Amino acid sequence: MSDKVNGGMDSTGLAMPNGVPKIKTHVQQPQNDETTDPSVISRMSDHSGHTVKAQTLDELHFLQKKRSAPTTPKGPKMGALQMSEEERQKQQLKSISASLASLTRETGPKVIRGDPSKKHDAKVPPRPEPIPTPTSVIKSISDSALKFTHVLYNLSPAELYEQAIKYEKSSFITSTGALATLSGAKTGRSPRDKRIVKEETSENDLWWGKGSPNIEMDEQTFMVNRERAVDYLNSLDKVYVNDQFLNWDPELRIKVRVISARAYHSLFMYNMCIRPTPEELDDFGTPDFTIYNAGNFPCNRYTHYMTSSTSIDLNLKRKEMIILGTQYAGEMKKGLFTLMHYLMPKRGVLSLHSGCNMGKQGDVALFFGLSGTGKTTLSTDHNRYLIGDDEHCWSNNGVSNIEGGCYAKCIDLSAEKEPDIWNAIKFGTVLENVVFDEHTREVDYYDRSVTENTRASYPIEYIPNAKLPCVGPHPKNVVLLACDAFGVLPPVSKLTLPQTMYHFISGYTALIAGTEDGIKEPQATFSACFGAAFIMLHPTKYAAMLAERMKQHGTTAWLVNTGWSGGSYGVGKRMKLAYTRKMIDAIHDGSLLKAQYSVTPVFGLHIPDKVEGVPSDILRPENMWTDQKAYRETLEKLAGLFIKNFENFLDYKIGDDNNLTNEILAAGPKL
């Protein structure tokens, strides 16, 4: 092999042409159970290749792991109070065992560390002689008490690759090194099967009834499903356990434990949550929230509240989530986001379904938008730092990303359109439901054979301009994105605070109907707060918090239409991405604030008279329509759809009066 790799750094350690810093090497200090012979230490450091004295492959693997064991210091020594590795592992296993405990039996499976296929990993303790017990207790003991459940705890991506390839028939390594896998029959979320336990600690806070995504269930039914999930996980020879964090702001950090049956799920959560350091893992303790992912196993359809073999159940009082009957990994990600939509506002922190980036001068922008509006594309900017692509919090400290990774759509992905996502699909990335060549393992991102919802999950540091840690100051701009296929909304407009709340609550975009159902015109879709499936409180509460923070920090809101111009879908043309980027650039650099504005009819939006690099005629939608009568009719039709949708939010009050709701309503379109 050449001493130089990709023009990077040669064997002398000199800096490479691409500016990568020189790698510093040092001699590894011997551990307590290693030799202190200087000649041996020298051989260890200079890679001279001396033969390892091992009689079997298992012994060789043991030595390999010993040599590569992490040497990160555990913190200051505390003498006799210092916890040994054995004691620390016992505490971890005790905590995990408590998570897996059944509530209907006194004895559950004995939880031990290690892979059952590697006999040297875990020494099985001898079974104690049985102790005579009363008959009543004997009846409550299950056969599961006689088995061991092996815990694969916080495995590395390489270890999870090995597990997936060995034990999951649907897992393969692609040509770029990503792990391709299948999520089973469900290739997307199942919102109709998601349930929230209606219990006394949260019942009065949550949004129930008309328009709400929160479908109730009782505590007894939750416990039935919990028992089913725990029994399934306990019946396995091994389970995967991830202990990780949510939220990059240390003051708002949430400790999460995920117990799952598939290596793919464990790697997915490794990517999507914030990965703890060895020291943080040592001090992890009891989690704040636990997910039991038994998605390989169905729920009992005859159980109360069940409408299918799938059930995703959230219990805020018990701080637990149960997944049955779906292996789609996105249920875990969005389940945790749902949790944050409850916990964060309770702490006075606004949770947001948005992208977020930051300029080199520290100016932060939030991007809201439903699927197809360009949220990922426009929030990914090579001239700005990426704080996150999907889930954020806005607190008194500024903004912070909730997640440690990205979950990007892959359908029709190309290196030209999305170079950052394209380059992030490498070793460590999970590819869901993609199709690839059987021989070369090259992925065909245009193939929709399995689903259109193909996805890639990767750590955020795979994006070159990611800001680490993923936090930033208070936002300067808020951008609401809408793909208006009716072609009547202006490409960019400035919003007042009441208008911001109105359009934030509305969460509008338009979908293009498929030809197979005979519908030829656009369909308006509304998703409250641009993430209705995940919100827990009434949308007006989130909107009021958003307006309060914008007012406090002088933030400006913009409505940007990335959809059609000059006519509806089928007549007009899609707004050029180059023009939209020019408008976003003008928002970022502040030049758009200096423009002159005029007000549109019906919606009352403030349109700038010019944007650098964008033809002025495009800025006013009516200028692009040849049929003015059709324009007015389409404009009023869309306004009517907005008004009808907002009827879902008129019966909710904040405080003793209904002034806020009336103020928001007054900012909507007028017919």
N, C-alpha and C positions, 0 to 999 in steps of 0.2 A: 504493500500500500504506500502511496506517496505521502511524504511528510506534510504536504499542503493539501487541504481539503476545501474546495470551492473558494479559493482565493481568500481563505479566512485567516488562519494563523499557522506559521510553520513550527517545526519542532523546537526552534530556539526560543519560542514564546514571544516573538515580536508581534506588534499590532498588525492587523491585516488591512488590506486596502479599503474594505468596507467600513472600517472604523470600529469594529467589534473590540471591546476592551480585552487586554491580555488576561489570560486565565492564570490565576495564581495557584500554585501547587504547594503542598507541604507534606511532610512525613507524618503519617498517622501515628499517634501515640499509642503505645500498647495499652490494652484493657487489663483488668485485674487477672483474667484467666488466660492471657496471652504471654508469649515468651518475652523476656527483656534482653535477649541476646542481640547486641547491636548488629551483628552480621545478618541476622534474620530480618531485623527491621529494615536494613538496607535493601535486602532482596524484595521485601514487600513493597518498598517505595519505588524501586527502579524497574519493576515489571520484567525481571530477568527470566521468568518462566520456569522456575524450579518445580519439579514434580511434587504434587500434593500427595501426602501419604493417606490415601483413602482406599479401603478395600471394596466398598460398594458404592453404587450411584447415590443411594440415600445419604451415606456418610459424606460424599463429595458435596451434595446439595447443602448439607448441614454446615460444612466448612465455608461454603460459598456465602451462605446467609450470615454466618458469623463474621466473616471478613467484611461484608458490606453493611453490617449493622450500623444504624445511625449513631453518630458521635456527638449529636447536639447536647450540650450540657442541660441538665434538668433543673438548673437553678442553684442557689446557694445551698451548701450542705448544712444539715441541721443535726449532725451527730446522731444520737440514738433515736431522735424523732424522725430521721430521714426514712421514708417509706421504701422498702425494698421492691424490686421488680415483681417478685412473687406476690407480695401484699397488694401492690397496685393492680395486678391482674385479677386477684381475688375480688377486689372491690368492683372492678369493671364487670366481672361475671355475675356478681351479686346483683348489680344494678340491672344488667340485661335479663337475668333470671326473673327479677321482679317485674320487668316489662312484659315478659312472656307468661307470667303466672295466670292460671285459670282462676276464675272467681267461684267456680262450683266444685272444685276439688282441693283437698288439702295438700296434695303432692302432685307436682308437675314433672316435666323432664329435667334431668340433670344437665346443666349447661356447661360445656367445656370449650376451650379454645382449640382451633386448628381444623384442618381439612381431614375428614375421615379417610380419604384416599392416601394420606401420607401418615403412616403409622407413627413415625418418630415425632410428629408435630405435637401430639398431645398424649401424655401419659394418663391412661384411664385408671383412676383410683380404684382399689379393691372395694367390692361391695361389702358394707357392714352386715353383720348377722341381723336378720329381721327381728324387730322388737315386737312382742305381743301387744296388740292394740285392741281397744273395745270394738265390738261388732259394728257399732254405728259409724266408726271411723273407717273400718275396712270397706264398707259399702261405698264410701266416697273416693276410694283410691282407684285410679284407672290404670290400664296397661301402659299408658304413656309414662307412668312413673318408673317403669322398668327399663327405659331406654335413655340414651344420651343424645342430646342435640348439640351438634358442633357449631360453634359460632365463628364465622369468618368476619373478623372485626376490622373495619376501616382498611380494607385491602387497597393496594396501589393499583393504578390502571393496568400495569403489566400483569399482576396477579389476577385481576378480574378478566383480562383478555384470556388468560389460560383457562379460567373457570368456564367462561362462555364457550370457547372453542371446544373444550372437552365435553361439556355436559348439556349444551343447548344446541340442538340440531340446526336451528335457524340462524346461527351466528357464523359469520365469515369475516376475514380480513380483506379489505379492498386494496386496490393497487396503490393508493396513497397512504395506507396504513390505518385507516379508520376501521372501526368495528361495525359491520353492517348486520342488522338483526331485524326480526319481525315482531310486531306487537300483538299478533294473534288476530282474532276476528274483529276486534275494535281497533281502528286506526285513527281514532279521534276521541275527544271527550264525550261523555254521556251526561249532559246537563240535566236531562229529565230523571236520571237515576241518582242524582245528588240530593242528600237529605241533611237537614240541620236539626239537632235535638232541641226541642222546645222545652227549656227548663228554667227554673226560677232565677238563676244568676244572670242570664242574658236575654230572657224572653222580652222584656220591656224595651231593650235597646235595639233589637233587630227589626228589620223591615219585613213585614208579612203581608200577604194578601195580593190584591190586584197589581200586576206589573212586577212583583217581586220575584227574584230568582230563588228565594229561600223557601224550599218545600219542607214542611215540618215532619218530624217523626218523634215518637215518645222514647223515654229512657229505656224502658223495658225492651223495645224492639232493637235499640242500639246494642244492648247487652247481649241479645240473642245473636246478632251479627258479629259482635266482638268475640263471643265464645267460638263461633264457627271459624273465624279467621285465626284465632289463637290456636285452636285445636289443629287446624290444617298446618300451620307453621310448626307446631310442636311435633307433628307426625313425621316431619322431614328429617333426614339424617343431618342436614346442615341448613343454616340460615345466614343471610348476609346482614350485617348490622353496620350502619353508617351513623356516626355521631358528628354533627356539623353545625354550622351557624347560619342564621339569616341576619342580614343588615350589616353593612360595612361600618356604620356608626357604632362605636363600642358602647355608647350609652343606651342604644336601642337594640342591642344584640339579643337574639333569641336562640336558645340551644334546642336543636332538633335531633331526634333519633328516628331512623328509618329502618324497619325490619322487613326484609323482603326475601323472596324465594329464588330470584333470578339474578345472575351476575350482571346482566344488562341493566336491570333496575338500579343496582348498586353503583355501577359506573355512571349511569345517567345522573344520579343524585350527587355523586362525587363531583361531577362537572357543574351542576346547577346550584348547589349550595356553596357556602364559603368554607374553604378547607382549613381546618385548625392546624396550628403548628404542633409539634410533639409535646411542647410544654402545655399548650392549651388543652390538648387531649388528655394529658395526665390529670389535669384539674377539672375535667369536664363535669363529673358528678352526675346528678340527676337531671335528665332533660326537661325542658319547659313544655315540650310537645312531642308526641310519638305517633308515627304512622305505621300501621300494620298493613302491609301490602300482601294480601293473599289473593291477588288478582287471578292466579291460575285456577282458583277454586270458585265455583258459583255460589251465590247466596241461595237461600231456600225461597223459591218463588211463592210458597204458601205462607210465608211470614207476613205479618201485618205491614202495610205500606209498600211492599215490594211490587213492582210492576214488570219486572223482567228478572233475568238471572244476574244482572249487574246491580251493585249498590255501592255508592260512595257516601259514607256517613261521617259527619263531623259533630263531635261533642265538645263544646267549649268548656263546660264545667270539668269534665274529666281530662281535658287537654289531649284528646286522642282523635285519630282519624282511621277509619276502616275502609279498605278497598277489597271488594269481592267481584269476580266475574268480568274483569277487564284488565288486560296487561298493558294498556296504553300508558306509557310513562308520564305523559303530560298531566295525568290526573294528580300525581304527587306534587308536581310543580304548582299547578293552579290551586290545589287544596291548601297548600301553605300560603299562597297569595291571598286566598279567601280568609285564612286565619289572620294575616297581617291587616286586612281591611277591617277587622274587628278590634284587634289589640292596639294598633297604632292610634286611631282616633280616640280611644279610651285614655291614651297618654297625651292627648293634645297634638298628635302628629298626623299629618295628612298622608295617606297612602294613595299612590297614583299608578294607573296602568299607562305607562308612557315610556318613550325613549328619552335619553338625556345626553347632551354633549356640552363641552366647554371650550371656549376660545382660548387663545394663548394669553389674552389679557384677563382671563378669569371670568368672562361673561358666560353664564349658563343658560341653556335653552331647553325647555321641555317640549316633547313632541307627542301629541295624542292622535290616535287614528285607529280605525278598525282595519281588518285585513284588506289588502289591496289599495290602501290609500297612500302608500309610500313611506310609512313611518320608519321602517328599518333603513330604507335607501337614503332618506333625507337626514336622518339622525347620524348616519355614517358619513363622515366628512373627513377627508385626509388632512384638511387644514385645522381640524378641531379634535380635541380629546374625547373619546367615548367613555362616559361614566356608566352607561348601561343601555340595554336595548328594549327593556320591557317593564320592569317593576321598580318603583322608587318610593322614597319617603321624603317629605319636606317638613323639617322640624325647625326649631329655633337655631340649630347649628348650620342649617343649609340643607342641601339635598344629599341623599345617600342611596346607593343601589341596594336592593334587598338581596340580590342573588350574586353568585360567584361565577356565573356562566351565561351563555346565550343559547337560545333554542330557535334556530333559524329555519324558515321554510326553504326547501330545496327544489321544488318543482320548477323546471325550466332554468335551473341555475347555470350560469356560465361565468368563466373567468373575466369576460369583458364587462358584464353587467354588474357583478358583485365580486370583485377580486378579493376583498377581505374575507368574505364567507368561504369562497372557493379555496383560498390558501389555508383557512382554519381547519379544513377537513383532512386531518392527518392522524397520526397515532394519538390515541386518547379520545378522539371524537367518536360519538355514537351516531350512526346513520340508521334512521328508522324507516323500514318499509320501502327501501329503494330497490331498483332492479339493476343487476350488473352482469357483465359478460362472465360466463362460467369458467372460461380459461384465463383471461387476462385480469379478471376482477375489476375492470374499469366500469364505473357507474354510469348509467344512462339516466341523466336527470330529467329527460323529457318523457320517459316512460311512465305512464300512469296505470300500469297493469294492476298494482296493488292498491294504490290510493293516490289522490292528488295531494294529500296532506303528508308528503314526505318531509322529514325533518332531520336536522343535525344539531346535536348537543355538544358543546365544547366549552372549556374554561375561558373566561373573558380575556385572560392574558394571551390567548391565541390571536387576538386582534392587535396589530402592531401599535396603534395609537390609543390603546386603552389606558385610562388614568387609574393608576394603582397607588394607594387604596381608592376605591370607587366612591369618592365623596367630592362635593364641590360647594361653593358659596350659594347664596340665594339666587334663584333664577332672575334673569333680566327680561327674558321673553318666554311666552307660552304660545305654542303653535297648535291650533286645532286643525287637523287635516280631514278633508272630506273629498271622496271621489264622486262628484256629482254627475251621474250619467244623464240627468235631465238637461244639463248644459246651461243652467240659469244663474248659478252662483258665481260671483266674480272670482278671478284667480287668486286675488289677495285682498283682504279688507281688515281694517283695524276695528277692534271691538271695545265697547265700553264694559265696565265691570258687570252690570246687569246682563248685557248681551253675552258676556263670557259665561256667566252662570247658566243662562238659557241654553246656549249651544253645547256647553259641557254636559248638562243634564240630558239634552237630546241625544248626543252622540250619533250624529247622522252620517251615513254614507249611502251609496246606491249600488245595488248588485245588478249584473246583467243576467237576465233570465236565459236558461238553456233553450235551444230550439226544439228539443224533444217534447216539451210540454206545450208548445204552441204560443207561448207568450213572447211577444216581440219588443215590448217596451221595458224600460228600467223598472226596478222594484226598489223602493226606499226601504232602508232598514235603520232602526234606531237601537242603540245600546247605551243605556244610561251610564254616564261618566266614562264612556268609551271602554267599558268592561263590565256590563250589567251582570254577566254570569258569575262574577266574583265579589260583588259588593255585598256587604252585610247590613249596613245602615241605609236609611232613606237617602236617595241621591241628593236631595236638597242639603243634607248635612255636609256631604263632601264638597258640594258647590260653594256653600257658605264659607267653609274653611279655606277653599282655594281663593275666593275673593278677598277674604281677610288678609291672607298672606301677600297677595298681589298688591293690595292697597298699602300694606305696611312696608313693603320693600320696593315699591315703585315699578312693579312688573307690568309689562304691556302684553296684551293678548291679540293674536291674529288668527283669522280664519283663512285657510289656504285651500283652494279647490284644485285638486290634481286630476279632475275628471275631464268632462267634455266642454267644448267651446264651439259656438256657431250652430248649435242644434243639439238635440238629444242623441243618445247612442243610435247609430245607424244613419244619422244625417250629418251631425257635426264631427269634429275631430278631437282626439285626446290631446290635452294640453301637453306641449313639448316639455320633457323633463329639463332641458337646458334652460327654458324660461322659468320654470318653477325654482330651479337652483339659484337663478339670478335674484328672484324675489326673496328666497331664504337668506342669501348673502346680504341683501339690503336690510333685512331684519337684523341680522347679526351685527353688521357694522354701524347700525343706528341711522343710516341715511334715509330710510323709509319714514322715519319719524318727522323728517324735515319737509316732506312732500305736502302739497295742498290736497285737501280731501273734499269729496262731494258725497251726498247721501243717496242711496238707491231707493227706489220705490218698494213697497211691500215689506221687505226684510229690514230696511233702515240701516244698511251696512255702510261703513265709511270707506270709500274707494280712493286710493291715491291717484293723482293726475299723471304721474310718471314713475317708472322704475328703470334704473340704468340697465340697458341691454335688453329691454323688453318692449316690443311695439305697443304704443299707447292705446291703439284700438282694442287690443286684447283685454285691457284692464276693465272695460265696460262690456258686459255680456251682450247687451242689446245691439251693440255695434257689429257684432259678429253674426247675428241672425239676419237672413234675407227676408224672412216672413215675420214681421213684427207682431202680427195678431197671434201667431203660433207661440211666439216668445212669451207674450203676456199670459196666454192661457196656460202655458207650461209653468210659468213662474207662480201663478195663483194656485195651480194644482199642487205644486210642491209645498207652498205655504200651508195649504189645507191639510196636507199630510203631517206637517210639523205640529199644527194646532191640535189635530186629532190625537197624535201621540202624547202631547203634553197633558192631555186630560187625565193620564195615569198619575200625575203628581199634584193635582189641584187640591186633594183632600187632606194634605199633610201640613201640619203647623209646626213651626219652631218657636218656642216661647209661648207667651200668653195670647199673641195675636197672629194674624196671617199676613203681616205686612211684607215679610221677605218673599213669600210665595207670590204675592201680588206684584211686587217690584220685578221679580224675574219674569212673570207672565207678561208684564207690560213691555218687556224688551224683545218679545217675540214678533213674528210677522203680523201684519195687519191686512185684512181683506176688505 
